[in-house]
Amino acid sequence: MNFEEAVVLSKTLKEKPSNDVLLELYSLFKQATEGDAPEKGDYNMFDFVAKAKHNAWLELKGQSSEVSKEKYVDLVTSLLATED
């Protein structure tokens, strides 16, 4: 499976993944498609979800797009495998 297929399949999961897994999917997707996160996030101080998402993405700073895509595919593959 390639990255684009994994993105489509991630939206068809039967069960919603945990918040930690959702953050991992989000951060890997952003790193794969946009590169490093900006140091300062664009959210207000009471938007805890946006802050968590930005921090998760920021943790991947320096990771290449290709590695991020591979990890995203691996994660989606493992999520699909647990549905069977």
N, C-alpha and C positions, 0 to 999 in steps of 0.2 A: 504494500500500500504506500502511496506517496503522500506528501504533506497535504495537498489539496483534497485528496480523498478522505484523509483523516479529519480534516476540518468539517467536511460535510457529514461524515459519520458521527462525529462528536455531538452533533445536534440531534441525532436520532437515538441516543441512548435510552433504554427503557426506564432506567431509574436515574434520578438526579444524583450526580456524585456529591461527595461531602464538600464542604466549603474549602477545605485545604486542597482537595483535588481540583476544584474549580479555579482556585487561585493559581495553581500550578499550570493548568491549561491556559489560562489567561496570560500569565507571564511568559510562558514559552511561545505562545502565538505572537505576542507583541514583540518579543526579542527577535523572533524569526522574520517578522514582517517589517519592523521599524528600527531594529537595532537597539542600542542602549537607551534606557529611560533618561529623561532629563533629571538633573539633580533635584529640582524643585517641582513637585507635582502641582497640577492645576485643579485643586479642590479646596473647599473651605475646611476649617479645622473641625467641624462637626460631622463631616462626611467620612465616617469611619470605613465604609466599604471602599470608597475611592482611595483612601489612604492605604488600606491593606493591599489593594490591587497595585498601586504605585510602588509600594515597598517590595512586594513580591517581584515585580518587574525589575526594580533597581538591583535586587540581589543577583540578577543574571548579567550584570554589567561585564562586558568583555567577552561574553560567550558568543561565538559566531552564529550566524544565521543558519548555517548547515547543521551545526550541532543542536541548535534549538529545534529545528525541524525534525531531526532524528528522534530527539527526546519526546517531542509532541506525538509523533507517530507511534513510538513505543508505548507511551501512556494510553493513547486511545486504543491501541491494540490490546493492552492488558485490561482495559475497562470493558471492551467488547467480549473478551474471553470469559470474564466473570459473569456475563449475562446468560451464557449457555447453561 
